[in-house]
Amino acid sequence: MAERSFANEVQQLKLGAGEEFRGEGILAVTKALLEAGVGYVAGYQGSPISHLMDVLADARETLDEMGVHFESSASEATAAATLAASVMYPIRGAVTWKSTAGTNVASDALANLSSGGVTGGALIILGEDYGEGSSIMQERSHAYAMKSQMWLLDPRPNLPSIVKAVKDGFELSEASNTPVMLELRIRACHVHGRFTCADNKPPAFTLKQALEAPQRDVNRIVLPPAAYKHEKEKLEQRWPAAQRFIRERQLNEFFRGAHEEVGIILQGGMYNGVMRALQQLGLADLWGETQIPLYVLNVTYPLVDTEVVEFCRDKTAVIVVEEGQPDFIEQNLHSILRKAGIHTPLRGKDLLPMGGEYTTAVLAEGLRGFLRDHLPAALPAEARAPNRPAGVPEELRAPLDAAVPARPAGFCTGCPERPIFAGMTLAQKDLGQHHVACDIGCHLFSILPPFNLGATTMGYGLGPASNSAFNVDAGKRSIAVMGDGGFWHNGLTSGIGNAVFNKSDGVIVVVDNHYAAATGGQDILSSRADNANRSTKHPIEAALRGIGVDWVRRIDRTYDVAKVRDTLKEALTTAVKGPKVIIASSECMLNKQRRIKPLVSKALKAGKRVVRERFGVDEDVCTGDHACIRLSGCPSLSMRHTEDPLRSDPVAHIDQSCVGCGNCGEVAEAAVLCPSFYRADLIQNPTRRDLWQARFRNAVIGWLQRRRDAGRVVPA
């Protein structure tokens, strides 16, 4: 069950030639794939392209009508290997995933694919998760393009450019027999706009035709001596063919300006930011007219030497805008220019930061410094002062840091993973601190307050594997945590299988929330939901026992903090040797709310009785020590002052965002904190019995209150 449905939006995929498409970048990519005659699509979800997978899943009917095969891959490696269908056959295929994390996983398949080359167009759509909003290590896909000599497209972030890049990517791939990477930054994935559609094209050569008339060319298989020939083919045939295609088809763009003495070379994805910076400097307008010439690299690898030389030859200075480190493009440009005998000064990361996102403020300061050095007359008088650091001035930063509290990421309200770490905290309170290895997923928030649990994270599904070195005799066992998404992605073999094979004595907690929750709630093998197009309901426990794990415990309700604590203590102290795996299972609260809200709404409209649980804190009982907050961290748990003049400390309070998971009360009970938590049932469309019970209870409570108040009366 994905976090967002595109059932209505995908109807635009049926638009024909001349009709106008309006929508989001990822939806435009899907439309472009259909217009390009793609034969198959696969991928693995991950920000910022998770919604692309959701769009493709919701567009299943349209894809089937066009004869396009779609798969949700088990991993990025699986998706990359899917492109093997384009090695021997003239079939266009596209795959997608989050980069660079997903590209790391897919690198083996990509290296083999790029070595042997392709016959049909092979397009890899990368969600470049870099800069503000990123959730992974700060690296660039550019390195992979260079390493394996795959061409890298980085189009301007508007819908016509993105759609054109998809089609150009297939054609470039076929012209050079090389897979092509299409990089979409976070904002490009979600940019909204419009473009004029073309007709959708069915695949020119289908997968069915390939199966019924199989072909093979041993020279495309990566095995010596063919592997040596592949390298020579890359250098002598594919590279020149790619450069020729890029130049002849004008994939890169030149924008002229009034100040021809200088110029800016920029990645296509940086275009909007550069234009906004030039606007702030008074050197561009809102309609895209620039006074500074631009050379926009919609293809950032390979560079076309002749284009670079032509742009730089007669200029007094050029600056390159290349987001991220290291300076791959800047070094390449220096090499091209110096070998051609062009001595035009090339500026770049001496004026712009070596790493980090290039925001408009950063770009404006870098461009201002460049123009101040090389063409000061182009700048307004007030912009010619010496460079100042971009962002908040230093004299204002300290007061802001003191006044604005930090807002670290955390678990959602009602998240079933929070009580797992509350239980782990309580277990360690009794048994002492243990080494805890984390994994990629929502559960990684355990490293932050209030839990502060976890020492490392090595990759998706690699939590247990990262504890491999700790398989030694010691007074304590190691603990590893991974989610159900990571379990099926990589963890079953790299983590669990490795632990069984090497007779590990550690403890592994598999967080089973029924979905790949962190990437948007997509179904996986162990999901409980029915899925018309996928096979689900395969228990994690069966896979564990099948691979050789003997000690397995299941917790079917993670909100039972006491049971989580006791099960962890058992695993950490048992005399049984070998890996000990705890499956901690409860449905992701976000997905649960998405699932039940329509059902509740339907029931209310039908006049049916609906009961909602809410929790609260009795202010008269709460002591105000806030241990419940320290052991839970739920966003709905806060503090407020009471009206009692004799109490100065605030008491715990549960606000209206509560979803009734009960974790706060469970934590309070397991930790023997206090009895101040209570549960209330909110009944909508009550029955006659409900109304009678409410009147009876109110009457009894009213009588008791009056009796109490009467006892407080002081005689005259």
C-alpha positions as CSV (number, residue, x, y, z in Angstrom):
1,M,0.0,0.0,0.0
2,A,1.9,3.0,-1.2
3,E,1.8,6.3,0.7
4,R,0.2,8.1,-2.3
5,S,-2.2,7.0,-5.0
6,F,-1.7,8.3,-8.5
7,A,-4.8,6.6,-9.8
8,N,-6.3,9.8,-11.1
9,E,-3.0,11.4,-12.4
10,V,-2.1,8.4,-14.5
11,Q,-5.0,9.0,-16.8
12,Q,-2.9,11.7,-18.3
13,L,-0.5,9.0,-19.6
14,K,-3.2,8.3,-22.3
15,L,-2.9,11.8,-23.8
16,G,-2.1,11.9,-27.5
17,A,-0.1,14.2,-29.9
18,G,-0.7,17.9,-29.4
19,E,-2.5,17.6,-26.1
20,E,-1.1,19.3,-23.0
21,F,0.2,17.4,-20.0
22,R,0.2,19.1,-16.7
23,G,1.7,17.5,-13.6
24,E,4.7,16.4,-11.6
25,G,8.2,15.5,-12.9
26,I,8.0,11.8,-12.1
27,L,4.7,11.5,-13.9
28,A,6.1,13.2,-16.9
29,V,9.0,10.7,-16.9
30,T,6.5,7.9,-17.1
31,K,4.7,9.6,-20.0
32,A,8.1,10.1,-21.8
33,L,8.9,6.4,-21.4
34,L,5.7,5.5,-23.2
35,E,6.2,8.0,-25.9
36,A,9.7,6.6,-26.4
37,G,8.5,3.0,-27.0
38,V,9.9,1.5,-23.8
39,G,9.5,-2.3,-23.6
40,Y,10.0,-2.9,-19.9
41,V,10.5,-1.0,-16.7
42,A,11.8,-2.1,-13.3
43,G,13.2,-0.5,-10.2
44,Y,13.4,-0.3,-6.4
45,Q,11.7,2.4,-4.5
46,G,13.7,5.1,-2.6
47,S,13.6,8.8,-2.2
48,P,13.4,10.9,-4.3
49,I,12.0,8.5,-6.9
50,S,9.7,6.4,-4.7
51,H,6.7,8.0,-6.3
52,L,8.0,7.0,-9.8
53,M,7.6,3.4,-8.7
54,D,4.1,4.2,-7.3
55,V,3.1,5.9,-10.6
56,L,4.2,2.9,-12.6
57,A,2.3,0.5,-10.3
58,D,-0.9,2.6,-10.6
59,A,-0.4,2.8,-14.4
60,R,-0.4,-1.0,-14.7
61,E,-3.5,-1.0,-16.9
62,T,-2.0,1.5,-19.4
63,L,1.4,-0.3,-19.4
64,D,-0.4,-3.6,-20.1
65,E,-2.3,-2.1,-23.0
66,M,0.9,-0.8,-24.5
67,G,2.7,-4.2,-24.0
68,V,5.1,-2.8,-21.5
69,H,6.3,-5.1,-18.7
70,F,6.7,-3.6,-15.2
71,E,8.3,-5.2,-12.1
72,S,9.0,-4.0,-8.6
73,S,12.5,-5.4,-8.2
74,A,13.8,-7.1,-5.1
75,S,16.7,-4.7,-5.0
76,E,18.6,-2.2,-7.2
77,A,20.9,-5.0,-8.2
78,T,17.9,-6.9,-9.5
79,A,16.7,-3.9,-11.4
80,A,20.1,-3.3,-13.0
81,A,20.4,-6.9,-14.0
82,T,16.9,-6.6,-15.7
83,L,18.6,-4.5,-18.4
84,A,20.2,-7.7,-19.6
85,A,17.1,-7.9,-21.9
86,S,18.6,-5.0,-23.9
87,V,22.0,-6.7,-24.4
88,M,21.1,-9.1,-27.2
89,Y,17.8,-7.7,-28.3
90,P,16.7,-4.2,-29.7
91,I,14.3,-3.7,-26.8
92,R,14.2,-0.4,-24.9
93,G,14.3,-0.8,-21.2
94,A,14.4,1.5,-18.2
95,V,15.2,1.0,-14.5
96,T,15.1,3.4,-11.6
97,W,16.3,3.7,-8.0
98,K,17.7,6.1,-5.4
99,S,21.3,7.1,-5.9
100,T,24.0,6.9,-4.8
101,A,22.9,4.3,-2.3
102,G,21.0,2.2,-4.9
103,T,23.8,2.6,-7.4
104,N,26.2,1.1,-4.9
105,V,24.0,-2.0,-4.7
106,A,23.6,-2.1,-8.5
107,S,27.3,-1.5,-9.4
108,D,28.2,-5.1,-10.2
109,A,25.4,-5.5,-12.7
110,L,26.1,-2.0,-14.1
111,A,29.8,-2.8,-14.6
112,N,29.0,-5.9,-16.6
113,L,26.3,-4.2,-18.6
114,S,28.5,-1.3,-19.6
115,S,31.4,-3.6,-20.4
116,G,29.5,-5.8,-22.9
117,G,27.3,-3.0,-24.1
118,V,23.7,-3.0,-25.2
119,T,21.7,-3.3,-28.5
120,G,18.5,-1.8,-27.3
121,G,18.4,1.5,-25.5
122,A,19.1,1.0,-21.8
123,L,18.1,4.0,-19.5
124,I,18.9,4.2,-15.8
125,I,16.8,6.9,-14.1
126,L,18.5,8.0,-10.9
127,G,17.0,9.9,-8.1
128,E,20.1,11.9,-7.1
129,D,19.7,12.2,-3.3
130,Y,22.2,14.9,-2.7
131,G,22.1,18.1,-0.6
132,E,19.2,19.5,1.5
133,G,16.6,16.9,2.1
134,S,19.0,14.0,1.4
135,S,18.8,10.9,3.7
136,I,22.1,9.2,2.7
137,M,25.9,9.7,2.4
138,Q,26.8,12.7,0.3
139,E,28.2,11.3,-2.9
140,R,27.6,11.7,-6.6
141,S,26.5,9.4,-9.4
142,H,29.1,11.1,-11.7
143,A,31.8,8.8,-10.3
144,Y,29.9,5.7,-11.4
145,A,29.4,7.1,-14.9
146,M,33.2,7.7,-15.2
147,K,34.2,4.4,-13.6
148,S,32.1,2.3,-16.0
149,Q,31.9,4.7,-18.9
150,M,28.2,5.1,-18.9
151,W,26.9,8.4,-20.2
152,L,25.2,10.8,-17.7
153,L,22.4,13.1,-18.5
154,D,21.5,16.0,-16.1
155,P,18.6,17.9,-17.8
156,R,17.4,21.3,-16.9
157,P,14.7,20.9,-14.2
158,N,11.6,21.6,-16.3
159,L,9.1,19.1,-17.8
160,P,9.9,19.7,-21.5
161,S,13.7,19.2,-20.8
162,I,13.1,16.1,-18.7
163,V,10.8,14.5,-21.3
164,K,13.3,15.3,-24.0
165,A,16.1,13.8,-21.9
166,V,14.3,10.5,-21.6
167,K,13.9,10.2,-25.3
168,D,17.4,11.4,-26.0
169,G,18.8,8.9,-23.5
170,F,17.4,6.0,-25.4
171,E,18.7,7.2,-28.7
172,L,22.1,8.0,-27.3
173,S,22.3,4.5,-25.7
174,E,21.5,2.9,-29.1
175,A,23.8,5.1,-31.1
176,S,26.7,4.3,-28.8
177,N,25.7,0.8,-27.6
178,T,26.1,2.1,-24.0
179,P,23.7,2.3,-21.1
180,V,22.8,5.8,-20.2
181,M,22.1,7.3,-16.7
182,L,19.5,10.0,-16.3
183,E,20.0,12.0,-13.1
184,L,17.0,13.7,-11.5
185,R,17.7,15.8,-8.4
186,I,15.2,16.0,-5.6
187,R,13.5,19.1,-6.9
188,A,13.4,17.9,-10.5
189,C,11.5,14.8,-9.4
190,H,8.7,16.9,-7.8
191,V,8.8,20.0,-10.1
192,H,5.4,20.8,-11.6
193,G,4.9,22.1,-15.1
194,R,3.5,21.3,-18.6
195,F,4.5,20.0,-21.9
196,T,3.0,19.1,-25.3
197,C,2.5,15.4,-25.6
198,A,3.3,13.0,-28.5
199,D,1.5,9.7,-29.1
200,N,2.5,6.7,-27.0
201,K,4.5,4.1,-29.0
202,P,4.3,0.3,-28.4
203,P,7.7,-1.4,-28.2
204,A,9.1,-1.9,-31.7
205,F,10.5,-5.2,-30.6
206,T,8.8,-7.0,-27.7
207,L,9.9,-9.4,-25.0
208,K,7.6,-12.0,-26.4
209,Q,9.4,-11.8,-29.7
210,A,12.8,-12.1,-28.0
211,L,11.7,-15.3,-26.1
212,E,10.3,-16.9,-29.2
213,A,13.4,-16.1,-31.3
214,P,16.4,-16.2,-28.9
215,Q,19.7,-14.6,-30.0
216,R,23.2,-14.6,-28.6
217,D,26.5,-13.0,-29.3
218,V,29.4,-14.4,-27.3
219,N,31.3,-11.2,-27.9
220,R,28.9,-9.3,-25.6
221,I,29.5,-11.6,-22.7
222,V,32.0,-10.4,-20.1
223,L,34.6,-13.2,-20.3
224,P,38.2,-13.1,-21.5
225,P,39.2,-12.4,-24.2
226,A,36.0,-10.5,-25.0
227,A,36.4,-8.4,-21.9
228,Y,39.6,-6.9,-23.2
229,K,37.9,-6.2,-26.5
230,H,35.1,-4.3,-24.6
231,E,37.6,-1.8,-23.2
232,K,39.0,-1.1,-26.6
233,E,35.5,-0.8,-28.1
234,K,34.6,1.7,-25.4
235,L,37.5,3.9,-26.3
236,E,37.6,3.6,-30.0
237,Q,33.9,3.2,-31.0
238,R,31.4,4.0,-28.2
239,W,33.0,7.1,-26.8
240,P,33.4,8.9,-30.2
241,A,29.9,7.8,-31.2
242,A,28.4,9.3,-28.0
243,Q,30.3,12.6,-28.5
244,R,29.2,12.8,-32.1
245,F,25.6,12.1,-31.2
246,I,25.6,14.7,-28.4
247,R,27.1,17.4,-30.7
248,E,24.9,16.6,-33.8
249,R,21.7,16.4,-31.8
250,Q,22.6,19.5,-29.8
251,L,21.8,17.8,-26.4
252,N,23.8,20.5,-24.6
253,E,22.4,24.1,-24.9
254,F,24.0,27.5,-25.4
255,F,22.4,30.7,-24.2
256,R,23.9,33.9,-25.5
257,G,24.2,37.0,-23.4
258,A,25.1,40.7,-23.8
259,H,28.4,40.2,-21.9
260,E,30.2,37.8,-24.3
261,E,33.6,38.4,-22.6
262,V,32.7,35.9,-19.8
263,G,30.6,32.7,-19.5
264,I,29.2,30.1,-17.2
265,I,29.4,26.4,-17.7
266,L,26.9,24.6,-15.6
267,Q,25.3,21.2,-15.0
268,G,21.8,21.2,-16.5
269,G,20.3,20.4,-13.1
270,M,21.8,23.7,-11.8
271,Y,20.1,25.9,-14.4
272,N,17.1,27.1,-12.3
273,G,19.4,28.0,-9.3
274,V,21.9,29.8,-11.6
275,M,19.1,31.8,-13.3
276,R,17.7,32.8,-9.9
277,A,21.1,33.9,-8.7
278,L,21.6,36.0,-11.9
279,Q,18.2,37.5,-11.3
280,Q,19.3,38.6,-7.8
281,L,22.4,40.1,-9.3
282,G,20.3,42.0,-11.9
283,L,21.7,39.9,-14.8
284,A,18.7,37.8,-15.8
285,D,14.9,38.2,-15.9
286,L,12.0,35.9,-14.9
287,W,11.6,34.7,-18.5
288,G,15.0,33.2,-18.8
289,E,16.8,35.9,-20.6
290,T,20.4,36.1,-19.3
291,Q,23.1,38.8,-19.8
292,I,25.9,36.2,-19.1
293,P,26.4,33.5,-21.8
294,L,25.6,30.0,-20.5
295,Y,26.8,26.6,-21.7
296,V,24.3,24.2,-20.2
297,L,25.6,20.6,-19.8
298,N,22.5,18.5,-20.2
299,V,25.1,15.7,-20.7
300,T,27.7,16.0,-18.0
301,Y,29.6,12.8,-19.1
302,P,31.1,12.6,-21.6
303,L,32.0,16.2,-22.3
304,V,32.4,17.2,-25.9
305,D,35.8,18.8,-26.4
306,T,34.9,20.9,-29.5
307,E,31.9,22.4,-27.7
308,V,34.0,23.3,-24.7
309,V,36.8,24.9,-26.8
310,E,34.3,26.9,-28.9
311,F,32.6,28.3,-25.8
312,C,35.8,29.3,-24.0
313,R,38.1,30.3,-26.8
314,D,37.4,34.1,-26.9
315,K,36.4,34.6,-23.3
316,T,38.5,36.4,-20.7
317,A,37.2,34.0,-18.0
318,V,34.7,31.2,-17.4
319,I,33.3,29.8,-14.2
320,V,32.0,26.2,-13.9
321,V,29.1,25.5,-11.6
322,E,29.4,21.9,-10.5
323,E,27.5,20.8,-7.4
324,G,29.1,18.3,-5.2
325,Q,32.6,17.0,-4.6
326,P,35.1,16.2,-6.0
327,D,35.5,18.6,-9.0
328,F,35.2,16.0,-11.7
329,I,33.9,18.3,-14.4
330,E,36.2,21.2,-13.5
331,Q,39.3,18.9,-13.8
332,N,38.0,17.6,-17.1
333,L,37.5,21.1,-18.5
334,H,41.0,22.1,-17.5
335,S,42.4,19.1,-19.3
336,I,40.4,19.8,-22.5
337,L,41.3,23.5,-22.5
338,R,45.0,23.1,-21.8
339,K,45.4,20.3,-24.4
340,A,43.8,22.6,-26.9
341,G,46.1,25.4,-26.1
342,I,43.3,27.6,-24.7
343,H,44.4,29.6,-21.7
344,T,41.1,31.2,-20.7
345,P,41.1,31.3,-16.9
346,L,38.7,28.7,-15.5
347,R,37.2,29.4,-12.1
348,G,35.0,27.1,-10.1
349,K,35.4,25.7,-6.6
350,D,37.9,28.4,-5.7
351,L,34.8,30.7,-5.6
352,L,32.1,28.1,-4.9
353,P,32.1,25.5,-2.1
354,M,33.8,22.2,-2.8
355,G,30.8,20.3,-1.3
356,G,27.3,20.8,-0.2
357,E,24.1,21.9,-2.0
358,Y,24.4,25.0,-4.2
359,T,21.5,27.1,-3.0
360,T,20.6,30.3,-4.6
361,A,22.4,32.3,-1.9
362,V,25.6,30.2,-2.4
363,L,25.4,30.6,-6.2
364,A,24.8,34.3,-6.0
365,E,27.9,34.9,-3.8
366,G,30.1,32.7,-6.1
367,L,28.9,34.4,-9.3
368,R,29.2,37.8,-7.7
369,G,32.8,37.1,-6.8
370,F,33.5,35.8,-10.3
371,L,32.1,38.9,-12.0
372,R,33.8,41.2,-9.5
373,D,37.1,39.7,-10.5
374,H,36.6,39.5,-14.2
375,L,33.7,41.9,-15.3
376,P,32.9,44.3,-12.4
377,A,31.1,46.7,-14.8
378,A,28.3,44.1,-15.2
379,L,27.4,44.3,-11.5
380,P,25.3,46.9,-9.9
381,A,27.5,49.2,-7.6
382,E,26.1,47.7,-4.4
383,A,27.1,44.2,-5.5
384,R,30.8,45.0,-6.1
385,A,31.8,44.9,-2.4
386,P,34.1,42.1,-1.2
387,N,32.6,38.7,-0.9
388,R,30.7,37.9,2.2
389,P,29.8,34.4,3.4
390,A,26.5,33.1,2.0
391,G,23.6,32.5,4.4
392,V,23.0,33.9,7.9
393,P,25.6,36.4,9.1
394,E,27.9,35.2,11.8
395,E,26.7,37.9,14.3
396,L,23.1,36.6,13.9
397,R,23.9,32.9,13.9
398,A,24.7,32.5,17.6
399,P,21.5,34.2,18.9
400,L,19.5,32.1,16.5
401,D,21.2,28.8,17.6
402,A,20.3,29.7,21.2
403,A,16.7,30.7,20.5
404,V,15.7,28.0,18.0
405,P,15.7,24.4,19.3
406,A,17.1,21.6,17.3
407,R,14.5,19.5,15.5
408,P,16.0,16.0,14.9
409,A,14.1,13.5,12.9
410,G,12.1,11.0,14.9
411,F,9.5,8.3,14.8
412,C,5.9,9.2,13.8
413,T,3.1,9.4,16.3
414,G,2.1,5.9,17.1
415,C,5.0,4.3,15.4
416,P,5.3,0.6,16.4
417,E,9.0,0.8,16.3
418,R,9.2,3.2,19.2
419,P,8.2,0.6,21.8
420,I,10.9,-1.8,20.5
421,F,13.6,0.7,21.5
422,A,11.8,1.5,24.8
423,G,12.0,-2.2,25.6
424,M,15.6,-2.3,24.5
425,T,16.4,0.6,26.8
426,L,14.7,-1.2,29.7
427,A,16.5,-4.4,29.0
428,Q,19.9,-2.6,29.0
429,K,18.9,-1.0,32.2
430,D,19.0,-4.4,33.8
431,L,21.8,-6.0,31.8
432,G,24.1,-3.1,31.0
433,Q,24.9,-1.4,27.7
434,H,25.4,-3.5,24.6
435,H,26.9,-2.9,21.2
436,V,23.9,-2.2,18.9
437,A,24.3,-2.2,15.1
438,C,21.7,-0.3,13.1
439,D,20.4,-0.5,9.6
440,I,18.7,1.7,6.9
441,G,15.1,2.4,7.6
442,C,12.8,4.2,10.0
443,H,14.4,2.3,12.9
444,L,17.6,4.2,12.4
445,F,15.9,7.1,14.3
446,S,16.8,5.0,17.4
447,I,20.3,6.6,17.3
448,L,18.7,10.0,18.3
449,P,17.1,11.1,21.7
450,P,15.4,9.8,23.7
451,F,16.8,6.3,22.9
452,N,20.4,7.0,21.8
453,L,20.7,3.4,20.7
454,G,23.0,2.3,17.9
455,A,26.7,2.7,17.0
456,T,26.9,2.0,13.2
457,T,24.9,1.7,10.0
458,M,26.6,0.0,7.0
459,G,23.8,-0.2,4.4
460,Y,20.3,-1.5,3.6
461,G,19.9,-5.0,5.2
462,L,23.5,-5.0,6.5
463,G,22.8,-4.4,10.2
464,P,23.5,-8.0,11.2
465,A,26.5,-8.3,8.8
466,S,28.1,-5.2,10.4
467,N,28.3,-7.2,13.7
468,S,30.2,-10.0,12.1
469,A,33.5,-9.0,13.7
470,F,32.0,-9.2,17.2
471,N,31.4,-13.0,16.9
472,V,33.8,-13.7,19.7
473,D,33.5,-15.0,23.3
474,A,32.6,-12.2,25.6
475,G,30.5,-11.3,28.6
476,K,27.9,-9.7,26.4
477,R,26.3,-10.4,23.1
478,S,25.9,-8.0,20.2
479,I,22.6,-6.7,19.0
480,A,21.7,-5.9,15.4
481,V,18.5,-4.3,14.1
482,M,17.1,-4.4,10.5
483,G,13.7,-3.9,9.0
484,D,11.6,-6.2,6.9
485,G,12.4,-4.2,3.8
486,G,16.1,-4.6,4.4
487,F,15.6,-8.3,5.3
488,W,14.2,-9.1,1.9
489,H,16.6,-6.7,0.1
490,N,19.9,-8.0,1.3
491,G,19.6,-9.1,4.9
492,L,18.5,-12.6,4.5
493,T,21.7,-13.7,2.8
494,S,24.3,-11.1,3.8
495,G,23.1,-10.9,7.4
496,I,21.1,-14.0,8.5
497,G,22.8,-16.5,6.2
498,N,26.2,-15.2,7.2
499,A,25.3,-15.5,10.9
500,V,24.1,-19.1,10.5
501,F,27.1,-20.1,8.4
502,N,29.6,-18.6,10.9
503,K,27.7,-19.7,14.0
504,S,27.2,-16.2,15.3
505,D,26.0,-15.9,18.8
506,G,24.5,-12.5,18.5
507,V,21.0,-11.2,18.7
508,I,19.1,-9.9,15.6
509,V,15.9,-7.9,15.8
510,V,13.9,-7.9,12.6
511,V,11.4,-5.0,12.7
512,D,8.4,-6.2,10.7
513,N,5.9,-3.4,10.0
514,H,4.3,-5.2,7.0
515,Y,5.7,-2.8,4.3
516,A,8.8,-1.1,3.0
517,A,7.6,1.7,5.3
518,A,10.5,4.2,5.0
519,T,10.4,4.3,1.2
520,G,6.6,5.0,1.1
521,G,4.8,1.9,2.3
522,Q,5.2,-0.4,-0.7
523,D,4.3,-4.1,-0.4
524,I,7.0,-6.7,0.1
525,L,7.1,-10.4,0.3
526,S,6.0,-10.6,3.9
527,S,3.2,-8.0,3.6
528,R,-0.1,-9.1,5.0
529,A,-2.2,-7.3,2.3
530,D,-3.6,-9.0,-0.8
531,N,-1.9,-7.8,-3.9
532,A,-3.3,-8.6,-7.3
533,N,0.0,-8.2,-9.1
534,R,2.5,-9.5,-6.4
535,S,2.9,-12.5,-4.2
536,T,2.7,-11.5,-0.6
537,K,2.1,-13.2,2.8
538,H,5.4,-15.1,2.9
539,P,6.3,-15.1,6.6
540,I,9.8,-13.9,7.7
541,E,9.9,-16.7,10.3
542,A,9.6,-19.4,7.5
543,A,12.5,-17.8,5.7
544,L,14.6,-17.7,8.9
545,R,14.0,-21.4,9.7
546,G,14.5,-22.3,6.1
547,I,18.0,-20.8,6.1
548,G,18.9,-22.5,9.4
549,V,18.0,-20.3,12.4
550,D,16.8,-22.4,15.3
551,W,16.2,-19.8,18.0
552,V,13.3,-17.6,16.7
553,R,10.9,-15.6,18.8
554,R,7.9,-13.6,17.5
555,I,6.3,-10.6,19.1
556,D,3.0,-9.9,17.3
557,R,2.3,-6.7,19.1
558,T,5.3,-4.5,19.6
559,Y,3.4,-2.1,21.9
560,D,3.7,-4.7,24.6
561,V,6.9,-3.1,25.9
562,A,7.2,-5.6,28.8
563,K,7.2,-8.5,26.4
564,V,9.8,-6.8,24.1
565,R,12.0,-6.2,27.2
566,D,11.7,-9.7,28.5
567,T,12.2,-11.3,25.0
568,L,15.4,-9.3,24.5
569,K,16.6,-10.2,28.0
570,E,16.0,-13.9,27.2
571,A,17.9,-13.6,23.9
572,L,20.9,-11.9,25.6
573,T,21.1,-14.4,28.5
574,T,20.1,-17.7,27.1
575,A,22.6,-20.6,27.1
576,V,21.6,-21.5,23.5
577,K,24.4,-20.9,21.0
578,G,23.9,-19.6,17.5
579,P,22.1,-16.6,16.1
580,K,19.0,-15.5,18.0
581,V,16.4,-13.7,16.0
582,I,13.4,-11.7,17.3
583,I,10.7,-10.8,14.8
584,A,9.0,-7.7,16.3
585,S,5.8,-7.2,14.3
586,S,3.2,-4.5,14.2
587,E,1.7,-2.6,11.3
588,C,3.3,0.8,10.3
589,M,1.0,3.4,11.9
590,L,1.1,5.7,8.9
591,N,0.0,3.0,6.6
592,K,-2.6,1.8,9.1
593,Q,-4.1,5.3,9.2
594,R,-4.2,5.4,5.4
595,R,-5.9,2.0,5.4
596,I,-8.5,2.6,8.1
597,K,-9.4,6.2,7.6
598,P,-11.5,5.5,4.5
599,L,-13.1,2.6,6.2
600,V,-14.0,4.7,9.3
601,S,-15.3,7.5,7.0
602,K,-17.5,5.0,5.1
603,A,-18.8,3.5,8.4
604,L,-19.7,7.0,9.8
605,K,-21.5,8.0,6.6
606,A,-23.5,4.7,6.8
607,G,-24.4,5.5,10.4
608,K,-22.5,2.6,11.9
609,R,-21.0,2.6,15.4
610,V,-17.3,3.6,15.4
611,V,-15.1,3.5,18.5
612,R,-11.8,5.4,18.6
613,E,-9.3,4.9,21.4
614,R,-7.6,8.0,23.0
615,F,-5.2,8.1,25.9
616,G,-4.8,10.8,28.5
617,V,-2.9,11.7,31.6
618,D,-4.6,12.4,35.0
619,E,-3.1,15.7,36.1
620,D,-4.0,15.0,39.7
621,V,-2.0,11.7,39.7
622,C,1.0,12.7,37.4
623,T,4.0,13.7,39.5
624,G,5.7,15.6,36.7
625,D,9.0,13.6,36.6
626,H,8.5,13.1,32.8
627,A,10.1,9.7,32.7
628,C,7.3,8.6,30.4
629,I,8.5,11.2,27.8
630,R,12.1,10.1,28.2
631,L,11.2,6.5,27.5
632,S,8.8,7.2,24.7
633,G,9.6,10.3,22.8
634,C,6.1,10.3,21.1
635,P,5.3,13.6,19.4
636,S,1.8,13.6,21.0
637,L,3.4,13.5,24.5
638,S,4.1,17.0,25.7
639,M,4.0,19.0,28.9
640,R,1.6,21.7,30.3
641,H,1.2,23.6,33.5
642,T,-1.8,22.8,35.7
643,E,-4.1,25.3,37.4
644,D,-2.9,24.0,40.8
645,P,-1.0,27.0,42.4
646,L,0.9,24.5,44.6
647,R,2.5,22.7,41.7
648,S,5.2,24.6,39.8
649,D,6.4,21.8,37.5
650,P,4.5,21.0,34.3
651,V,2.8,17.6,34.0
652,A,2.7,15.2,31.1
653,H,0.0,15.9,28.5
654,I,-1.3,14.0,25.5
655,D,-2.4,16.2,22.6
656,Q,-5.0,15.6,19.9
657,S,-2.5,14.1,17.5
658,C,-2.7,10.9,19.5
659,V,-3.7,7.8,17.4
660,G,-4.4,5.6,20.4
661,C,-1.5,3.2,20.0
662,G,-1.2,2.9,23.8
663,N,2.6,3.0,23.8
664,C,2.8,5.7,26.5
665,G,0.8,3.7,28.9
666,E,2.6,0.5,28.1
667,V,6.0,2.2,28.7
668,A,4.7,3.6,32.0
669,E,3.6,0.2,33.1
670,A,6.7,-1.7,31.9
671,A,9.0,0.8,33.6
672,V,6.8,0.9,36.8
673,L,6.5,4.6,36.4
674,C,3.1,5.8,37.4
675,P,-0.6,5.0,37.1
676,S,-1.5,8.4,35.7
677,F,-2.3,7.2,32.1
678,Y,-5.8,6.3,31.2
679,R,-7.7,5.2,28.1
680,A,-10.9,6.7,26.8
681,D,-13.1,5.3,24.1
682,L,-14.7,7.9,21.8
683,I,-17.9,6.5,20.4
684,Q,-19.5,8.0,17.2
685,N,-23.0,7.0,16.2
686,P,-23.6,5.4,19.6
687,T,-26.2,2.8,20.2
688,R,-29.0,3.1,22.7
689,R,-27.0,0.9,25.0
690,D,-24.0,3.2,24.7
691,L,-26.2,6.2,25.5
692,W,-27.7,4.5,28.5
693,Q,-24.3,3.4,29.8
694,A,-23.0,7.0,29.4
695,R,-26.0,8.4,31.4
696,F,-25.6,5.8,34.1
697,R,-21.8,6.4,34.4
698,N,-22.3,10.2,34.5
699,A,-24.9,9.8,37.2
700,V,-22.7,7.6,39.4
701,I,-19.7,9.9,38.9
702,G,-21.8,13.0,39.6
703,W,-23.0,11.4,42.8
704,L,-19.5,10.5,43.9
705,Q,-18.3,14.0,43.1
706,R,-21.1,15.6,45.1
707,R,-20.4,13.3,48.0
708,R,-16.7,14.3,47.9
709,D,-17.5,18.0,47.7
710,A,-19.9,17.7,50.7
711,G,-17.2,16.1,52.8
712,R,-15.0,19.1,52.1
713,V,-17.4,21.6,53.6
714,V,-16.0,23.2,56.7
715,P,-18.6,23.8,59.5
716,A,-19.2,27.4,60.5
